[in-house]
Amino acid sequence: MDSPNEARHLDAVIVGAGFSGIYMLHKLRNELALSVRVIEKAGGVGGTWYRNTYPGALSDSAGHIYCYSFDDGLLQDWDWKMRYSDQSSLLAYLEHVVDRHRLASDIQLNTAVVSARFDEDRTEWEVRCDSGEILFARFLITGVGTFQAPVFPDIPGLQAFEAAYHTSDWPSGLDLTGKRVAVVGTGSSGTQVITAAASVADQLTVFQRTPQYCVPSGNRVLTAGERDEIKRDYGKVWDETYGSKTGFGHVEATVSAMSVSPAERERVFEEAWRRGGGFNFMFGTFDDIIDNAAANAAAAAFIRGKIWQIVRDEETARKLTPTQPYAHRPVCDAGYYATFNRPNVSLVDIKDNPITEVVPAGVRTADGVLHELDVLVFATGFDAFSGSYERIDIRGRDGKSLAEHWSAGISSYLGLAMAGFPNLFMLHGPYAAFSNGAPLISTQVEWVGDFVGAMRDRGLSSAEATPEAEQQWIDTCNSLVEGSIILDVDSWIVGANVPGRPRRVLYFLSGLGAYRERLTQVAAADYAGFQLTTSPPAGSPSSAPQEFAESGN
Ligand code: NA7
């Protein structure tokens, strides 16, 4: 290892060793033989799956496609035992990928990137770390994740209670067994931790602001036959996934909800409820649940009906029943509503009865009740996208910061690049396809890798999105969201969970298949929308950019 302060010249610095950073390192170092270093703030690889270790943490994407598709041997070797993978099996998988592809030597843990500045004279990024190290690299690739910056409620006395934890920062070894626990928040993290905690906690209090539409996850052990079939047909599985809209592995609906009889709608919803899966319920039943108010109302009414069938106490059922449209990120569960039939679980509607303060003994609500607690869990979500990027002072051409670039609204070209930020690629960044994360990440990593390889082969020194291409992409994305019911509901998807954020949807809503087609077209048109710059001839002034380096320095 170098001494801190020693400057290093690399082809690429990758920020983050989650799903994106791990594969990007493999692509650039192992396939293109470039010199690369991954800088990761945490003490281990895995990103989201390293940090979110709260009880019940589960991916709700089909496990056999919530993984990488590039390694045929690994696809055959690895057994996804369950329909959905929990946090520990996903972390084990990502650690295994790192070992299998000998990536650890180029992943620097426990180090945060604090700033990155584009040096126009040298056509390279100067990356500074909290360790004092300075790295220089032709490419800066961010795999910083969407859900990095936790949101905490602004409650008086919050610091007074010691055992208070955000789901994304779960202390190692914290066991809720026999404890008096409260959970604030009922999104996908909240419903998972609530359902898991209820069966072990002595007492569980749920502080709910907005009731949630939940459908069963249907998680179960895959049969040997199912696993064999997946492995036999993996090529087809990936073709279907990459060609689909959401990339979640279910059959996507093509029928409008209101084009069928009420009885048929009920049958389809019931079948989806029995099969399980939140994305399956929203996108596998009918094709207009988030586009057509009547279709949305029908799906919402079906789930509300289930709440009243499941929850025995009428007052609790009333509190749990959502009134807003069904347009949050779809959530699925392992018995969320039934949890509220347990004698050790109580529900506080904090819209009616807000939390007024946190005290050393617990949480006090407006009705004067002190809820005495051992552990207080904040499942209150994240400042999606922006929060992850605000932690690094990124400056492109003319020293312009990313914060300035995004001051009138977050933007990108293809969810990957921005004007004024040459050779910076974002993975899983804003305005990429709204789809399952893993296949989206593989799509982007492969595209960026191919782009970088083509640049090297052609002697190009920089690629930069043009302002026009960036604006057109944002206009396209914004036009796709017009009329969507997503806009009618407050959630992180529209930025409503962070005060002061403008209301916007930072996704390309035409789907993964269409996104991939678009990327293919852009590459085929000699990277249309990018300004490509050739390295100055050898012997030019000292401003000549660094040559691509050899791997392994
Ligand atoms: P979400 O989906 O943003 O859910 C956050 C929850 O916390 C939600 O129920 C919020 O209620 C609640 N919340 C947020 N702020 C407060 C305050 N101030 N007071 C009370 N309750 C609050 O976060 P998750 O971690 O569940 O999921 C994030 C993503 O991670 C998820 O979509 C996955 O893709 C991965 P609200 O609805 O705002 O009233």
Residues whose N, C-alpha, C, O or C-beta is under 5 A from the ligand:
A	BS01	NA7	F147 P153 D154 V184 G185 T186 G187 S188 S189 G190 R209 T210 R329 A379 T380 G381 F382 D490 W492
